[in-house]
């Protein structure tokens, strides 16, 4: 079995080159089949950098992480799919760790989380990611899944602009037991530093509560954009 790594991007020229280099250098080639970058219409050099770095790069017909990740999965040839954000770095030997989990009967799961910026509040939030509870799930934790199970679930819900990670994990968990690996990915704290650490986390909690209460995606997105300064979700 081999892994297809799928990275959705939109204007990620600052991070994608370093992430791709790390992925190649930190994995065992025996485990990784390919790296697919599914771009959502970047207007910077994301696509050129990804292509030059050796990734299989495609332009998604629809912008949005769910649609882009589905587009990447549609052309993936690996038996295991690993969805990763462009500004997130998995642990060393990540591919071997994923395959060990898969071979141990854990057909889907994620890593724990840490940020690239030291702050007690961020560290406290990350501590909770060790628990297999969706309320403590961050999309940045990445997601691995058996490709057949991903297909059975129908893939990501492309109607969701936010909360697409939490939603698919609920469906995957009906097919197999979801597993949280003890190692952690490291993700960028850029949104927290730009918008304020406490404010940003409060907005994330608010969005999650609104999602659970059944608010529309349009309302969730408008609420997010009203408080978070960044040209993407």
C-alpha positions as CSV (number, residue, x, y, z in Angstrom):
1,X,0.0,0.0,0.0
2,X,1.2,3.5,-0.8
3,X,0.1,7.0,0.2
4,X,-1.2,9.8,-2.0
5,X,-0.7,13.2,-0.3
6,X,-3.3,15.8,-1.3
7,X,-2.7,19.5,-0.5
8,X,-5.4,22.1,-1.3
9,X,-3.9,25.5,-2.1
10,X,-4.9,29.1,-2.7
11,X,-2.1,31.7,-2.8
12,X,0.3,29.6,-0.8
13,X,3.5,30.6,-2.6
14,X,5.1,31.5,0.8
15,X,4.7,28.0,2.2
16,X,4.2,25.4,-0.5
17,X,7.8,25.1,-1.6
18,X,9.1,24.5,1.9
19,X,6.3,22.1,2.7
20,X,6.8,20.0,-0.4
21,X,10.6,19.8,0.2
22,X,10.0,18.7,3.8
23,X,7.5,16.0,2.7
24,X,10.0,14.5,0.2
25,X,12.9,14.6,2.6
26,X,11.1,13.4,5.7
27,X,9.3,10.4,4.2
28,X,10.3,6.9,3.0
29,X,9.8,6.8,-0.7
30,X,8.6,3.2,-0.3
31,X,5.4,4.6,1.3
32,X,4.6,7.7,-0.7
33,X,3.1,7.2,-4.2
34,X,2.7,10.9,-5.1
35,X,2.1,14.4,-3.9
36,X,-0.9,16.1,-5.4
37,X,-1.4,19.9,-5.1
38,X,-5.1,20.8,-5.9
39,X,-5.1,24.5,-6.5
40,X,-8.2,26.8,-6.2
41,X,-7.1,29.5,-8.7
42,X,-4.1,31.1,-7.0
43,X,-3.0,34.4,-8.5
44,X,0.5,34.1,-7.0
45,X,3.3,31.6,-7.9
46,X,1.8,28.6,-6.0
47,X,1.2,26.4,-9.0
48,X,4.6,27.2,-10.6
49,X,6.4,26.5,-7.3
50,X,4.5,23.2,-6.7
51,X,5.1,22.0,-10.2
52,X,8.8,22.9,-10.0
53,X,9.0,21.0,-6.7
54,X,7.8,17.8,-8.4
55,X,4.2,17.7,-7.2
56,X,1.4,16.6,-9.5
57,X,-0.4,19.9,-9.8
58,X,-4.0,20.3,-10.9
59,X,-6.5,23.2,-11.1
60,X,-9.7,22.4,-9.3
61,X,-12.8,23.4,-11.3
62,X,-14.3,24.8,-8.0
63,X,-12.5,26.8,-5.4
64,X,-12.9,25.6,-1.8
65,X,-11.0,23.1,0.3
66,X,-13.7,20.4,0.0
67,X,-13.9,20.6,-3.7
68,X,-10.1,20.8,-4.2
69,X,-9.4,17.8,-1.9
70,X,-12.1,15.8,-3.8
71,X,-10.4,16.8,-7.1
72,X,-7.1,15.6,-5.8
73,X,-8.6,12.4,-4.5
74,X,-10.2,11.7,-7.8
75,X,-6.8,11.4,-9.6
76,X,-4.9,9.8,-6.6
77,X,-3.5,6.3,-7.2
78,X,-2.5,5.5,-3.7
79,X,-4.5,3.1,-1.5
80,X,-4.2,5.6,1.4
81,X,-5.1,9.3,1.1
82,X,-3.4,11.9,3.3
83,X,-5.0,15.4,3.3
84,X,-2.6,18.1,4.5
85,X,-2.8,21.9,4.6
86,X,0.0,23.9,2.8
87,X,1.2,25.6,6.0
88,X,1.2,22.4,8.1
89,X,4.3,20.2,8.6
90,X,3.8,16.6,9.7
91,X,6.2,14.8,12.1
92,X,9.4,13.1,10.9
93,X,8.7,9.7,9.4
94,X,5.0,10.7,9.0
95,X,4.5,8.3,6.2
96,X,5.8,5.3,8.2
97,X,3.6,6.4,11.2
98,X,0.5,6.5,9.0
99,X,1.2,3.1,7.4
100,X,1.9,1.6,10.8
101,X,-1.5,2.8,11.9
102,X,-3.2,1.5,8.7
103,X,-1.5,-1.9,9.0
104,X,-2.5,-2.0,12.7
105,X,-6.2,-1.7,11.7
106,X,-6.7,2.0,12.0
107,X,-8.1,2.9,8.6
108,X,-8.5,6.6,9.3
109,X,-7.2,9.2,11.7
110,X,-5.1,12.3,12.2
111,X,-2.1,13.6,14.2
112,X,-2.2,15.8,17.3
113,X,-1.5,19.5,16.8
114,X,1.1,22.1,17.8
115,X,1.7,25.6,16.5
116,X,4.9,27.2,15.3
117,X,4.5,30.0,17.9
118,X,4.9,29.5,21.6
119,X,2.0,30.8,23.7
120,X,0.4,29.2,26.7
121,X,-3.1,29.5,25.3
122,X,-2.3,27.9,22.0
123,X,-0.4,25.1,23.8
124,X,-3.4,24.5,26.0
125,X,-5.7,24.2,23.0
126,X,-3.3,21.8,21.3
127,X,-3.3,19.6,24.4
128,X,-6.9,18.7,23.8
129,X,-6.2,17.4,20.3
130,X,-5.0,14.2,21.8
131,X,-8.6,13.2,22.4
132,X,-10.8,11.6,19.8
133,X,-13.5,14.2,20.2
134,X,-14.7,16.3,17.2
135,X,-15.2,19.4,19.3
136,X,-11.4,19.5,19.8
137,X,-10.7,18.8,16.2
138,X,-8.7,21.3,14.0
139,X,-8.6,20.9,10.3
140,X,-4.8,21.6,10.5
141,X,-4.4,18.2,12.2
142,X,-4.4,16.7,8.7
143,X,-6.4,13.5,7.8
144,X,-5.4,10.1,6.6
145,X,-7.9,7.5,5.4
146,X,-8.1,4.3,3.5
147,X,-9.0,5.3,-0.1
148,X,-11.8,2.8,-0.3
149,X,-13.4,4.2,2.9
150,X,-13.1,7.7,1.6
151,X,-14.9,6.6,-1.6
152,X,-17.6,4.9,0.5
153,X,-18.3,8.1,2.4
154,X,-18.7,10.0,-0.8
155,X,-15.8,12.3,-0.1
156,X,-15.9,15.8,1.3
157,X,-19.2,17.7,1.2
158,X,-18.6,20.4,-1.4
159,X,-21.5,22.4,-0.1
160,X,-19.4,23.1,3.0
161,X,-17.0,26.0,2.9
162,X,-16.2,25.7,6.6
163,X,-16.3,22.6,8.9
164,X,-15.7,20.2,6.0
165,X,-13.1,18.3,8.0
166,X,-15.2,17.8,11.1
167,X,-18.2,16.7,8.9
168,X,-16.4,14.1,6.9
169,X,-14.8,12.6,10.1
170,X,-18.3,12.0,11.4
171,X,-19.1,10.0,8.3
172,X,-15.8,8.2,8.3
173,X,-16.3,7.2,11.9
174,X,-19.4,5.3,10.9
175,X,-17.2,3.2,8.6
176,X,-14.3,2.6,10.9
177,X,-12.8,3.7,14.2
178,X,-11.1,7.1,13.9
179,X,-7.6,7.1,15.5
180,X,-5.5,10.1,16.8
181,X,-1.8,9.4,16.5
182,X,0.4,10.5,19.5
183,X,2.7,12.5,17.3
184,X,1.9,16.1,16.3
185,X,1.9,18.1,13.1
186,X,3.2,21.7,13.3
187,X,1.0,24.4,11.8
188,X,1.4,28.1,11.2
189,X,-0.1,30.5,13.8
190,X,-0.3,33.3,11.3
191,X,-4.0,33.8,11.6
192,X,-3.8,34.0,15.4
193,X,-0.9,36.5,15.3
194,X,-2.7,38.6,12.6
195,X,-6.0,38.7,14.4
196,X,-5.2,38.2,18.0
197,X,-4.8,34.8,19.7
198,X,-7.8,34.9,22.0
199,X,-10.1,36.6,19.5
200,X,-9.2,34.1,16.8
201,X,-9.9,31.1,19.0
202,X,-13.2,32.7,20.2
203,X,-14.3,33.1,16.6
204,X,-13.5,29.4,15.9
205,X,-15.6,28.3,18.9
206,X,-18.4,30.6,17.8
207,X,-18.3,29.2,14.2
208,X,-18.4,25.6,15.6
209,X,-21.4,26.4,17.9
210,X,-23.2,28.1,15.0
211,X,-22.5,25.0,12.8
212,X,-23.9,22.7,15.5
213,X,-27.0,24.9,15.8
214,X,-27.7,24.6,12.1
215,X,-26.7,28.0,10.8
216,X,-26.2,28.2,7.0
217,X,-22.8,28.1,5.4
218,X,-23.4,31.6,4.1
219,X,-23.9,32.8,7.7
220,X,-20.9,30.9,9.0
221,X,-18.7,32.4,6.3
222,X,-20.0,36.0,6.7
223,X,-19.4,35.7,10.5
224,X,-15.9,34.4,9.9
225,X,-15.0,37.1,7.5
226,X,-16.4,39.8,9.8
227,X,-13.9,39.0,12.5
228,X,-10.9,37.3,10.8
229,X,-8.6,39.3,8.5
230,X,-7.2,37.0,5.8
231,X,-8.1,36.6,2.1
232,X,-9.1,32.9,2.5
233,X,-10.7,30.5,4.9
